[in-house]
């Protein structure tokens, strides 16, 4: 999707502004607090033990000078280990289970109901207490933006874990689905922000969130709320798991990569100034790899691999190679559908030509266009005018852009099949399933 850049004024937040106290969740006690207490106990035990040991006469009939500090050290060490392993506020084992009805989408949506209910209920746990309207708004925000898409990214986590592990306990499958929904929440956050930047009208068959009359630019803050929900889910359901830190780092890394891709997309061209010298297929691939490939394909697969216990770094690298190519292919398809797709099927009206996007179509066209055609493109590209858009599409047609896309699709699918056949150390079926899902897609 493209992005319009308007000069809307913003209130500057001073660097030295003092933030209000952070609301605290009643049930949240940092694990580091218990660790710090244990370290203090250990230090105190050593000090006391050495002191008593040096004055061994004070306990002549009970312990020798050496036994006192050793005994205290063992006690403090045991306390430290128990704190480190179990935390200062252990998270109760989840009672959630995957329904296993046979309908993966319905079962996946049932997990959404679990998570969204928890996130809304969490509003009541804050101190100071929040107004009732906050929970109402959060529920509406979630239901409007998170579960309305195809859900391919989230369901991929479940399918990939099952492909790697085989049949899994319903509790573990539910956790895979929870991670899948974290990916969907991240997607919702990106889309809310992207629609504002693109000045888009519709998304997933409904009015963009920021276009809802009473929402407006509050959607910017709503996007931040959606992103933070990811970490609430991870904290609630993975905090006591050794995967907690790797999962946090994975989501942070992919969010940064995607934001970097969005930056590249926004700065490649000004919204109303056509300068094809700033376009190239190399720049285009950079944009789509960072903006789309990592979070759409690699993130769900990496989540599943972590949850399934994969630790071989070479496997993660191979997965990354496949996912980057598949993500690029997916974005090329998106560009094609933006121009030639049916809005009633893809759920939005394409705007890439009007928004001066550095798309696969324009780069492919520029590579073969005549000087006269390039001049015509420069006169009509990035114009918010249906007649200008039609002229650009006519040049695309004359330059064989449609045919070039179909050739690219077949060659890329063949290359992906070759890479998938090289996967060794885990079942490659999930990659084949992903390819089959997007190959020749219409939406």
NUDOTI-241869 format. One line per 4 residues: number of its first residue (from 1); their letters; for each residue x negated, y negated, z of C-alpha. Coordinates in nm, 3 decimals. Example, Ala and Ser with C-alpha at 12.3 -4.5 7.8 and 13.67 -1.06 7.14 Angstrom:
BEGIN
1) AS) -1.230/0.450/0.780 | -1.367/0.106/0.714
This chain:
BEGIN
1) XXXX) 0.000/0.000/0.000 | -0.113/-0.351/-0.061 | -0.127/-0.643/0.167 | -0.031/-1.006/0.128
5) XXXX) -0.236/-1.258/0.324 | -0.031/-1.548/0.455 | -0.162/-1.836/0.656 | 0.074/-1.804/0.946
9) XXXX) -0.053/-1.989/1.252 | -0.152/-1.793/1.559 | -0.189/-1.893/1.920 | -0.551/-1.861/2.024
13) XXXX) -0.620/-1.671/2.344 | -0.912/-1.839/2.526 | -1.214/-1.618/2.587 | -1.219/-1.712/2.953
17) XXXX) -0.850/-1.652/3.015 | -0.795/-1.448/3.330 | -0.568/-1.150/3.260 | -0.291/-1.064/3.503
21) XXXX) -0.334/-0.751/3.712 | -0.280/-0.437/3.505 | 0.038/-0.245/3.581 | -0.043/0.081/3.751
25) XXXX) 0.123/0.415/3.691 | 0.223/0.566/4.022 | 0.111/0.910/3.917 | -0.221/0.804/3.766
29) XXXX) -0.533/0.831/3.983 | -0.861/0.812/3.791 | -1.066/1.129/3.815 | -1.375/0.913/3.861
33) XXXX) -1.240/0.801/4.199 | -1.259/1.156/4.331 | -1.604/1.198/4.179 | -1.726/0.880/4.346
37) XXXX) -1.589/0.995/4.682 | -1.762/1.329/4.642 | -2.095/1.165/4.561 | -2.056/0.945/4.868
41) XXXX) -1.985/1.252/5.078 | -2.292/1.425/4.939 | -2.516/1.126/5.012 | -2.373/1.090/5.360
45) XXXX) -2.416/1.459/5.429 | -2.779/1.451/5.330 | -2.847/1.144/5.538 | -2.676/1.286/5.845
49) XXXX) -2.836/1.624/5.798 | -3.185/1.486/5.769 | -3.126/1.268/6.071 | -3.001/1.555/6.282
53) XXXX) -3.270/1.781/6.146 | -3.542/1.545/6.257 | -3.395/1.551/6.609 | -3.349/1.926/6.624
57) XXXX) -3.337/1.920/7.002 | -2.991/1.761/6.980 | -2.845/2.094/6.865 | -3.088/2.347/7.008
61) XXXX) -2.847/2.632/7.061 | -2.644/2.603/6.739 | -2.857/2.540/6.434 | -3.220/2.501/6.348
65) XXXX) -3.339/2.166/6.205 | -3.347/2.315/5.854 | -3.003/2.475/5.866 | -2.821/2.151/5.950
69) XXXX) -2.892/1.957/5.626 | -2.856/2.276/5.418 | -2.511/2.348/5.563 | -2.396/1.989/5.512
73) XXXX) -2.538/1.990/5.160 | -2.342/2.305/5.072 | -2.019/2.158/5.208 | -2.062/1.830/5.024
77) XXXX) -2.168/2.009/4.705 | -1.860/2.231/4.719 | -1.644/1.924/4.758 | -1.816/1.757/4.464
81) XXXX) -1.769/2.058/4.235 | -1.402/2.094/4.328 | -1.343/1.727/4.257 | -1.526/1.751/3.927
85) XXXX) -1.337/2.058/3.814 | -0.989/1.974/3.932 | -0.986/1.595/3.952 | -0.849/1.379/4.228
89) XXXX) -0.493/1.404/4.097 | -0.450/1.733/3.913 | -0.209/1.726/3.620 | 0.060/1.990/3.667
93) XXXX) 0.056/2.266/3.407 | 0.299/2.179/3.130 | 0.623/2.375/3.121 | 0.685/2.278/2.758
97) XXXX) 0.705/2.559/2.504 | 0.729/2.574/2.126 | 1.082/2.690/2.040 | 0.977/2.928/1.764
101) XXXX) 1.316/2.916/1.592 | 1.166/2.988/1.252 | 1.226/2.633/1.129 | 0.892/2.457/1.178
105) XXXX) 1.025/2.107/1.111 | 1.312/2.142/1.360 | 1.079/2.285/1.624 | 0.832/2.003/1.558
109) XXXX) 1.107/1.744/1.598 | 1.205/1.907/1.929 | 0.854/1.828/2.055 | 0.908/1.468/1.945
113) XXXX) 1.215/1.458/2.169 | 1.003/1.583/2.461 | 0.728/1.325/2.406 | 0.950/1.026/2.335
117) XXXX) 1.156/1.099/2.648 | 0.837/1.112/2.855 | 0.708/0.785/2.711 | 1.035/0.605/2.776
121) XXXX) 1.062/0.750/3.128 | 0.706/0.634/3.192 | 0.833/0.276/3.175 | 1.008/0.336/3.507
125) XXXX) 0.680/0.437/3.672 | 0.512/0.101/3.630 | 0.456/-0.132/3.921 | 0.568/-0.411/3.927
129) XXXX) 0.892/-0.267/3.790 | 0.973/-0.357/3.431 | 1.308/-0.497/3.312 | 1.546/-0.232/3.176
133) XXXX) 1.527/-0.387/2.829 | 1.166/-0.275/2.790 | 1.252/0.095/2.792 | 1.544/0.033/2.556
137) XXXX) 1.315/-0.148/2.312 | 1.044/0.119/2.335 | 1.292/0.395/2.258 | 1.425/0.203/1.957
141) XXXX) 1.072/0.125/1.838 | 0.972/0.491/1.854 | 1.285/0.631/1.693 | 1.282/0.376/1.409
145) XXXX) 0.917/0.416/1.315 | 0.771/0.751/1.420 | 0.986/1.047/1.303 | 1.116/0.913/0.969
149) XXXX) 0.842/1.032/0.735 | 0.762/1.365/0.574 | 0.573/1.466/0.892 | 0.312/1.652/0.687
153) XXXX) 0.020/1.520/0.894 | 0.165/1.630/1.225 | 0.294/1.969/1.111 | -0.049/2.035/0.959
157) XXXX) -0.198/2.048/1.311 | 0.042/2.328/1.407 | -0.004/2.520/1.082 | -0.383/2.481/1.087
161) XXXX) -0.415/2.608/1.444 | -0.193/2.906/1.362 | -0.400/2.975/1.049 | -0.720/2.976/1.255
165) XXXX) -0.601/3.160/1.567 | -0.315/3.366/1.437 | -0.009/3.397/1.659 | -0.050/3.174/1.965
169) XXXX) 0.136/3.145/2.296 | 0.433/2.903/2.276 | 0.267/2.671/2.530 | -0.041/2.637/2.309
173) XXXX) 0.164/2.584/1.994 | 0.355/2.310/2.176 | 0.023/2.140/2.258 | -0.076/2.162/1.892
177) XXXX) 0.253/1.995/1.805 | 0.189/1.725/2.065 | -0.144/1.650/1.894 | 0.041/1.649/1.563
181) XXXX) 0.275/1.386/1.697 | -0.024/1.180/1.809 | -0.126/1.176/1.443 | 0.228/1.071/1.344
185) XXXX) 0.223/0.795/1.608 | -0.104/0.670/1.462 | 0.051/0.673/1.115 | 0.350/0.474/1.244
189) XXXX) 0.117/0.213/1.395 | -0.076/0.178/1.070 | 0.243/0.142/0.865 | 0.400/-0.122/1.090
193) XXXX) 0.083/-0.331/1.055 | 0.036/-0.255/0.686 | 0.390/-0.362/0.598 | 0.335/-0.699/0.766
197) XXXX) 0.008/-0.753/0.585 | 0.158/-0.641/0.251 | 0.478/-0.841/0.301 | 0.660/-0.518/0.210
201) XXXX) 1.038/-0.495/0.208 | 1.115/-0.128/0.266 | 0.945/0.174/0.415 | 1.069/0.533/0.428
205) XXXX) 1.404/0.434/0.285 | 1.480/0.162/0.540 | 1.396/-0.201/0.601 | 1.042/-0.251/0.732
209) XXXX) 1.032/-0.288/1.111 | 0.911/-0.650/1.098 | 1.202/-0.730/0.862 | 1.459/-0.626/1.123
213) XXXX) 1.607/-0.969/1.214 | 1.540/-0.972/1.588 | 1.195/-0.814/1.554 | 0.996/-1.038/1.320
217) XXXX) 0.632/-1.087/1.416 | 0.690/-0.912/1.748 | 0.621/-0.608/1.531 | 0.249/-0.685/1.568
221) XXXX) 0.266/-0.615/1.940 | 0.497/-0.321/1.877 | 0.225/-0.167/1.662 | -0.016/-0.193/1.953
225) XXXX) 0.239/-0.020/2.177 | 0.269/0.264/1.927 | -0.108/0.311/1.922 | -0.126/0.314/2.303
229) XXXX) 0.141/0.584/2.317 | -0.115/0.820/2.164 | -0.340/0.786/2.466 | -0.049/0.820/2.707
233) XXXX) 0.031/1.156/2.546 | -0.333/1.266/2.557 | -0.366/1.160/2.920 | -0.048/1.338/3.026
237) XXXX) -0.109/1.665/2.844 | -0.486/1.698/2.798 | -0.653/1.511/3.085 | -0.747/1.829/3.271
241) XXXX) -0.868/1.999/2.950 | -1.235/1.995/2.839 | -1.101/1.880/2.500 | -0.978/1.551/2.647
245) XXXX) -1.292/1.348/2.571 | -1.355/1.502/2.226 | -0.993/1.433/2.130 | -1.013/1.074/2.257
249) XXXX) -1.334/1.019/2.062 | -1.183/1.174/1.748 | -0.878/0.945/1.754 | -1.093/0.639/1.828
253) XXXX) -1.334/0.723/1.547 | -1.061/0.783/1.289 | -0.873/0.469/1.392 | -1.192/0.266/1.339
257) XXXX) -1.256/0.431/1.002 | -0.901/0.357/0.887 | -0.916/-0.004/1.002 | -1.245/-0.040/0.814
261) XXXX) -1.076/0.093/0.502 | -0.793/-0.154/0.548 | -1.049/-0.434/0.576 | -1.212/-0.323/0.250
265) XXXX) -0.870/-0.316/0.086 | -0.782/-0.664/0.207 | -1.109/-0.829/0.111 | -1.164/-0.676/-0.232
269) XXXX) -0.938/-0.936/-0.393 | -0.749/-1.249/-0.296 | -0.372/-1.204/-0.321 | -0.315/-1.462/-0.596
273) XXXX) -0.651/-1.479/-0.772 | -0.739/-1.221/-1.034 | -1.110/-1.139/-1.048 | -1.166/-0.802/-1.207
277) XXXX) -1.542/-0.833/-1.153 | -1.471/-0.738/-0.791 | -1.298/-0.416/-0.896 | -1.474/-0.087/-0.966
281) XXXX) -1.401/0.281/-0.921 | -1.683/0.300/-0.662 | -1.521/0.028/-0.451 | -1.184/0.196/-0.494
285) XXXX) -1.313/0.534/-0.367 | -1.472/0.363/-0.065 | -1.140/0.204/0.021 | -0.934/0.520/-0.006
289) XXXX) -1.179/0.746/0.177 | -1.182/0.517/0.479 | -0.823/0.399/0.463 | -0.650/0.727/0.384
293) XXXX) -0.862/1.042/0.375 | -0.987/1.051/0.732 | -0.658/1.004/0.915 | -0.433/1.180/0.665
297) XXXX) -0.635/1.498/0.616 | -0.942/1.525/0.836 | -0.779/1.415/1.163 | -0.505/1.685/1.165
301) XXXX) -0.751/1.958/1.063 | -1.012/1.850/1.320 | -0.746/1.842/1.595 | -0.645/2.198/1.511
305) XXXX) -1.007/2.317/1.494 | -1.082/2.171/1.837 | -0.771/2.321/1.991 | -0.848/2.659/1.832
309) XXXX) -1.195/2.659/1.987 | -1.405/2.598/1.675 | -1.748/2.460/1.772 | -1.958/2.524/1.458
313) XXXX) -2.063/2.179/1.333 | -2.119/2.316/0.982 | -1.751/2.411/0.967 | -1.648/2.060/1.068
317) XXXX) -1.873/1.921/0.793 | -1.720/2.152/0.531 | -1.371/2.058/0.649 | -1.467/1.692/0.622
321) XXXX) -1.594/1.738/0.264 | -1.272/1.907/0.155 | -1.050/1.658/0.338 | -1.228/1.353/0.194
325) XXXX) -1.178/1.478/-0.163 | -0.820/1.580/-0.090 | -0.751/1.243/0.069 | -0.889/1.062/-0.234
329) XXXX) -0.670/1.274/-0.461 | -0.370/1.201/-0.237 | -0.426/0.824/-0.262 | -0.467/0.840/-0.639
333) XXXX) -0.129/1.012/-0.645 | 0.011/0.734/-0.426 | -0.116/0.472/-0.669 | 0.043/0.658/-0.958
337) XXXX) 0.375/0.691/-0.774 | 0.366/0.322/-0.674 | 0.380/0.240/-1.044 | 0.576/0.530/-1.191
341) XXXX) 0.759/0.692/-0.899 | 1.131/0.669/-0.834 | 1.192/0.432/-0.538 | 1.490/0.642/-0.430
345) XXXX) 1.256/0.941/-0.396 | 0.935/0.784/-0.263 | 1.125/0.559/-0.019 | 0.976/0.224/-0.121
349) XXXX) 0.948/-0.021/-0.408 | 0.598/-0.028/-0.555 | 0.409/-0.356/-0.524 | 0.048/-0.277/-0.617
353) XXXX) 0.051/-0.469/-0.949 | 0.210/-0.778/-0.795 | -0.020/-0.761/-0.493 | -0.345/-0.757/-0.693
357) XXXX) -0.442/-0.415/-0.564 | -0.770/-0.252/-0.654 | -0.584/0.065/-0.751 | -0.690/0.374/-0.943
361) XXXX) -0.462/0.271/-1.230 | -0.611/-0.075/-1.289 | -0.969/0.055/-1.260 | -0.896/0.337/-1.505
365) XXXX) -0.734/0.091/-1.744 | -1.018/-0.164/-1.725 | -1.270/0.107/-1.816 | -1.113/0.154/-2.161
369) XXXX) -0.922/-0.169/-2.229 | -1.019/-0.399/-2.515 | -1.124/-0.759/-2.443 | -0.782/-0.875/-2.561
373) XXXX) -0.605/-0.632/-2.329 | -0.823/-0.738/-2.035 | -0.733/-1.102/-2.106 | -0.365/-1.005/-2.107
377) XXXX) -0.411/-0.820/-1.779 | -0.579/-1.122/-1.621 | -0.283/-1.337/-1.725 | -0.019/-1.104/-1.582
381) XXXX) -0.174/-0.905/-1.295 | -0.094/-1.020/-0.939 | 0.213/-1.217/-1.046 | 0.536/-1.186/-0.851
385) XXXX) 0.731/-1.169/-1.173 | 0.909/-0.868/-1.323 | 0.818/-0.969/-1.680 | 0.447/-0.995/-1.595
389) XXXX) 0.462/-0.659/-1.420 | 0.623/-0.504/-1.729 | 0.342/-0.640/-1.950 | 0.080/-0.482/-1.723
393) XXXX) 0.261/-0.149/-1.735 | 0.273/-0.171/-2.114 | -0.106/-0.207/-2.126 | -0.140/0.087/-1.886
397) XXXX) 0.068/0.286/-2.132 | -0.139/0.177/-2.430 | -0.464/0.266/-2.253 | -0.343/0.615/-2.166
401) XXXX) -0.341/0.571/-1.788 | -0.067/0.833/-1.742 | -0.261/1.090/-1.940 | -0.582/1.006/-1.752
405) XXXX) -0.402/1.065/-1.422 | -0.275/1.408/-1.522 | -0.625/1.508/-1.636 | -0.773/1.382/-1.308
409) XXXX) -0.513/1.576/-1.110 | -0.593/1.909/-1.277 | -0.971/1.864/-1.255 | -0.958/1.760/-0.889
413) XXXX) -0.730/2.048/-0.793 | -0.974/2.289/-0.958 | -1.268/2.136/-0.770 | -1.081/2.160/-0.441
417) XXXX) -1.002/2.526/-0.501 | -1.372/2.588/-0.555 | -1.467/2.413/-0.229 | -1.198/2.598/-0.036
421) XXXX) -1.336/2.930/-0.161 | -1.669/2.841/0.004 | -1.524/2.811/0.357 | -1.684/3.072/0.583
425) XXXX) -1.624/3.107/0.955 | -1.253/3.030/0.966 | -0.954/3.121/0.748 | -0.942/2.885/0.446
429) XXXX) -0.567/2.926/0.408 | -0.480/2.595/0.572 | -0.673/2.406/0.305 | -0.496/2.601/0.033
433) XXXX) -0.161/2.523/0.196 | -0.245/2.153/0.205 | -0.345/2.152/-0.160 | -0.029/2.337/-0.260
437) XXXX) 0.177/2.086/-0.064 | 0.044/1.781/-0.248 | -0.036/1.927/-0.591 | 0.184/1.752/-0.850
441) XXX) 0.392/1.593/-0.575 | 0.674/1.351/-0.661 | 0.684/1.159/-0.335
